[in-house]
Amino acid sequence: MIGPRGPLDPGRGGPQPVLERRTANMARFYDAMLQGKDNFAEDRELARRLIAVAPSLPRILHLNRRFVVQAMRQMAGLGVTQFLDLGCGLPGTNAAGQVRRGFAGPVRVVHVDHDPVVVAYGRAHLAEARRTAVVHADVRDADAVFAADETRELVDPSRPVGVLLTAMLHHFPDADDPHGITRSYMDRLPSRSMLAFSHFHAPDAPWHMEDQARCAENMLVAELGSGWFRSRDAIAAFAGGLDPGPQGVRALGTWTAGRRTREPPLALCGLAMKP
């Protein structure tokens, strides 16, 4: 990571969802960056300021959605038909839910988020959906996620599971041990389970990309409490002990295209299988 560190707001939530309009909110900010409708002026203002210092970030978030689609389809092609979508965000920004609706087979998806407003929106949005559920839990607490009634009903832990940690891990500071959080899920799952992950990237060069990453990180941490850019080695380590396959860790937007970027990207992604 390249900037000052701060605690992630655990957001374990009170009994009632509260719409806080005085400051930007993580889920609404992502929605604003993706030009959604579930955001307020505060979220759009932060998005505007962030785009001014890192113009490629909106494209990165759109590419992240595309990566989720590609990764889920690739996993399904390998026989993985049940998924944990960790840090799902608002329904309008959630690619996993859209992919699920496009599958012909019996795909099961458990969406997990700590934000009570996200959970309320998600449950309302999926009220009539089959083989899907929204769990209100802190992603850092794998015990709570696996113990939730919805997870126990939909996910068979004896069969391979696809774990989605996309655009999520960069919101955990080193103090939370994001690599350990990732292992806490994969260690519970059987062979041939898979992990899809994406993460903000802090390139070493050229200087203007390094400067964009630093400025964006400082703004995200100051305004939202999280959003750290890590090195390629630190991002690749999320697949530690897993088989990353021939594609390895690469830039968002190049997952299936087979093309190279002209300059170091500000986000990387990977898909790995448990041996």
Disulfide bonds with the S-S distance in Angstrom:
none
